[in-house]
Amino acid sequence: MAHIDDENPEDKPLDPVMEGVRRKMVKLQLISGGIMAVLFLAVLVSIFYKLTRDEGGAEPVATTSQPFAVPSDQPLSLTANLPAGFRVVQTSLSGSQMLIYGETADGARKAYVFDLALGRIIADVTLAGN
């Protein structure tokens, strides 16, 4: 049985055509390995950027410095200054804001948003349409 030794130092040199193909293959391997290394570094940099960037979003327009709290010893006593002749049709409460819907003396429909934490009207909406 014949034994084939791949690491035989007495290998015959390749013919010039095959040597050219071998050199091109080595060059192709080095170029593709370099491209893979650059792309791998780009992925690592993008992951690092994503982990370290600030996630600061847009700040709310109207905020209170403290959460809304009702005193334990007495109820809140606030006054919403509505226009003269305003007829309240409906109210609703959401958190510390109260929606007051109604009609003015001249028949226009309006909605006011009264903030209990601030103690003032924060929105005046005129409703138009049918």
C-alpha positions as CSV (number, residue, x, y, z in Angstrom):
1,M,0.0,0.0,0.0
2,A,1.4,3.3,-1.0
3,H,1.6,6.1,1.6
4,I,1.0,9.7,0.4
5,D,2.8,12.3,2.4
6,D,1.4,15.8,1.8
7,E,4.2,17.6,3.7
8,N,7.0,16.0,1.7
9,P,9.8,18.7,1.3
10,E,10.7,17.1,-2.0
11,D,7.4,18.3,-3.7
12,K,7.8,19.2,-7.2
13,P,7.4,22.9,-7.9
14,L,4.2,23.9,-9.6
15,D,4.1,24.8,-13.2
16,P,3.9,28.6,-13.8
17,V,0.2,28.6,-14.6
18,M,-0.7,26.8,-11.4
19,E,1.6,29.0,-9.4
20,G,-0.3,32.1,-10.8
21,V,-3.6,30.5,-9.8
22,R,-2.3,29.8,-6.3
23,R,-1.1,33.4,-5.9
24,K,-4.5,34.8,-7.1
25,M,-6.3,32.5,-4.6
26,V,-4.0,33.7,-1.7
27,K,-4.6,37.3,-2.7
28,L,-8.4,36.7,-2.9
29,Q,-8.4,35.1,0.6
30,L,-6.5,38.1,2.0
31,I,-8.8,40.7,0.4
32,S,-12.0,38.8,1.5
33,G,-10.6,38.3,5.0
34,G,-9.8,42.1,5.2
35,I,-13.3,43.0,4.1
36,M,-14.8,40.6,6.7
37,A,-12.7,42.1,9.4
38,V,-13.7,45.7,8.5
39,L,-17.4,44.7,8.4
40,F,-17.1,43.0,11.8
41,L,-15.6,46.1,13.3
42,A,-18.4,48.2,11.8
43,V,-21.0,45.9,13.5
44,L,-19.2,46.2,16.8
45,V,-19.0,50.0,16.5
46,S,-22.7,50.2,15.7
47,I,-23.6,48.0,18.7
48,F,-21.4,50.2,21.0
49,Y,-23.0,53.4,19.6
50,K,-26.5,51.9,20.2
51,L,-25.7,51.0,23.8
52,T,-24.1,54.3,24.8
53,R,-26.3,56.9,23.1
54,D,-28.6,59.0,25.1
55,E,-32.3,58.0,24.7
56,G,-33.6,61.5,25.6
57,G,-37.0,62.0,24.0
58,A,-39.0,65.1,23.6
59,E,-40.0,66.8,26.8
60,P,-43.7,67.2,27.5
61,V,-45.1,70.7,27.0
62,A,-46.8,71.2,30.3
63,T,-45.4,69.4,33.3
64,T,-45.7,69.8,37.0
65,S,-42.8,69.6,39.4
66,Q,-44.6,67.2,41.7
67,P,-47.2,64.6,41.1
68,F,-50.8,65.6,41.9
69,A,-51.7,65.0,45.5
70,V,-54.7,66.0,47.5
71,P,-54.0,67.2,51.0
72,S,-55.2,64.7,53.7
73,D,-56.6,67.3,56.1
74,Q,-58.9,69.2,53.7
75,P,-60.2,69.0,50.1
76,L,-58.9,71.2,47.4
77,S,-60.6,74.5,47.0
78,L,-60.1,75.9,43.4
79,T,-62.0,78.2,41.2
80,A,-62.2,77.9,37.4
81,N,-62.9,81.3,36.0
82,L,-65.3,80.7,33.1
83,P,-66.7,83.5,30.9
84,A,-69.9,85.2,32.0
85,G,-73.0,83.4,30.6
86,F,-71.2,80.1,30.0
87,R,-73.5,77.1,30.4
88,V,-71.8,73.9,31.4
89,V,-73.1,70.9,29.5
90,Q,-70.7,68.2,30.5
91,T,-67.5,67.6,32.6
92,S,-65.0,64.8,32.8
93,L,-61.9,64.2,34.9
94,S,-58.6,62.6,33.8
95,G,-55.8,62.5,36.4
96,S,-55.3,66.1,37.5
97,Q,-57.1,67.7,34.5
98,M,-60.8,68.4,34.1
99,L,-62.5,69.0,30.8
100,I,-65.4,71.4,30.9
101,Y,-67.6,71.4,27.9
102,G,-70.4,73.9,27.3
103,E,-71.9,76.8,25.4
104,T,-71.2,80.5,25.7
105,A,-74.0,83.2,25.9
106,D,-73.9,83.7,22.1
107,G,-74.3,79.9,21.4
108,A,-70.7,79.0,20.5
109,R,-69.6,75.6,21.8
110,K,-66.4,75.7,23.8
111,A,-64.3,73.3,25.8
112,Y,-61.9,74.3,28.6
113,V,-59.2,72.2,30.2
114,F,-58.7,73.0,33.9
115,D,-55.6,71.7,35.6
116,L,-56.2,70.9,39.3
117,A,-52.5,70.8,40.1
118,L,-51.8,74.2,38.5
119,G,-55.1,75.7,39.6
120,R,-55.8,77.4,36.2
121,I,-57.3,76.8,32.8
122,I,-54.6,75.5,30.5
123,A,-56.6,75.1,27.2
124,D,-59.4,77.1,25.6
125,V,-60.9,75.3,22.6
126,T,-63.6,76.7,20.4
127,L,-65.6,74.0,18.6
128,A,-66.8,74.8,15.1
129,G,-68.8,72.8,12.7
130,N,-72.2,71.2,12.5
